[in-house]
Amino acid sequence: MFLLILFSHLFLYKILIDFFLFIIGPVASFNNCILVDKLPKTRSGKILRGTIKKIVDGKVLDKIPPTIDDASVIPKIQADIENYGLLKPQTPKPKL
């Protein structure tokens, strides 16, 4: 199934959130989405989801996992996450 959408990003954002809230209902909460130019391919997607979670959580990526086929996309995704204001604030680590 192919879908061509010729609307503004805000309209698409609203449609996606409403759609996912309808589908997943009370099980989870879908609050934000961003549009990126490209996502790298991985075998299952688990590694990519973990990498994106680290980026959003503000953690430092020591290295890009080898299962991600196009590592050049990761810095662009990081920039998009920062531009959309989705980085979680860092909590200072307690000194021991």
N, C-alpha and C positions, 0 to 999 in steps of 0.2 A: 504494500500500500504506500503510495506516495502522497505527500501533502505539501502544497505550496502555499505559504502564508505571506501575504503582502501587507502586513500591518506594522504598526510601530512596535518597538521593543516593549514598551509599557503594556500595550494591549496583549502581546504574546505572553509576557510575564504573568499577567492576571489570568489569562486563559489556562496556562500551565498549572498555576497554583490551584485554581478551582478544580481542574481536571484531577490532579493528584489527590486533593483532599476528598473528592468524590470517590475515587477508586480505593484509597487506603483508609478512608474514614477515620474512626477513632483509634486505629492501630498505631499510627505515627503522625507526626506533624511535619508538613512540608511548608516551610516559610519563605525560602529564598531560592532563586535560580539565577544563573547568569548565562549569557551566550558567549561562547568562545569560538574562535575560528576553526579549531581542529582539536580533536582528542586523539592521543596516540593509541594504537592498537596494542592490546595485551591478550593473552590466551583466555583468561576468565574475567578480568576486570577487577579482581580483588586487590591486586597490587596497585593498580591505578587509583582505586577508591581510597586505599590507605595512604597513598602519596598525596592525593588532594586533601585528605583529612589533615595530614601533617602540615600542609601549606596553610590551610584555613586556621588551624590551631596555633600558627605562628612558630612552629618548630623548624629547626634548621635541617635541611636535607643534606645529609653527609654525602650521599651519592645517589644518582638516579638508578633505580633498579634495572638490571639488564634485560628484563622481560618487556620493558617498554620499548617499542620499535623505533620511535622518533623522539629522542631525548630533547631535541631543540624546541619542542612544543611546551615543555614544562615551564621554562622562564616566562613564556607568553601567558600561560595560565596563571602563574603567580602574579603577574602584572594585572591581569584582568580581575583577579580576586581582590587585590589591593585597590584598584580603581572603583570597584563596586562597593568598597567599604565592608567587606565580609571577614576581615581578619579579626580573630578574637583577641581581646587585650591580654597581654602577658601578665601573669601574676608573679611577683618576685619570689624566688626560692628562698626559704628560710636559711639563715646561716647557722651552721651547727658548731 
